């Protein structure tokens, strides 16, 4: 069965070289060390094409949509450097798609979202000239939520272009788990903080009215939509409901059901089933987080889906059909 991995990360080698050189003089050493150990050197597949192709060959009729790995470019100073790095990343990813069309179904463009005008310029260049399938944004921009009015031109542009937004969580140890502490411990900022971030960003887009104002906006949330499917009943009631019941024309959950989600849940079949049941099989795309998840992330995700109780038609849609329909890939 054809499989299109809609959330496969990459740091193209030329981009990574420039990025790391720049961050060496501009990023806090502890933060840079995290990226070097947990992303840049985590798995050679992230930038080594030969290693990536060997991995891909194990999975038969399998292709990837390339999505840039962290850090979010809004963490890069100064803003002009972030814009230049986004351009380099997008041109390198577009080149890979052109050179290896059977391997790479397309790419999601990177944005320097700290600078909205530069991001709009990059959207136009990436989509219209490079053929990007959409863009990747992060769940907050240096602590500013995505529903802030300054980002509305980006949402409006993506809606007008009818291209997908890939939503990736971001948070780090500087966000403490408790007010009495100065930083997060035990990696909770990642294991639980990222799913929370995803759910918070989706919730803000709904409750703020952005999803109502942009009815054709398409957002695919990483890692199964974070906490949304698991806590959907809470999202439909309580303070959020009371605050927005007179301002939203539709029940809040109607907007949440409009989002899309991937299946990158690292071998948690119960979580994959929950995401599919909430969003519906027509709104779930096969995605693995390769190579930034566990070593056997692709195999684990396939096993999760094969155990989800889907019909053959539904399974084919999740594995590839939804990506083909929504992204226009083959």
Protein Blocks (a to p, Z undefined) as FASTA:
>chain_A
ZZddfbdcdddfklmmmmmmmmmmmpcfklmmmmmmmmmmmpmklmmmklmmmmmmmnop
addddddddddfklpccfklmmmmmmmmmmmmmmmmmmmmmlmgbdcddddfkbmklmmm
mmmmmmmmnopabdcddfbeghiafklmklmmmmmmmmmnopacdddddddfklcfbfkb
cbdehhlmmmmmmmmmmmmmmmmmmmnommmmmmmbccddeehlpjmmmmmmmmmgcjll
mmmmmmpmbafklmmmmpccdfbeghpaklmmmmmmmnopklcccdehiakbcfklmmmm
mmmmmmnopafklmmmmmmmmmmmmnopZZ
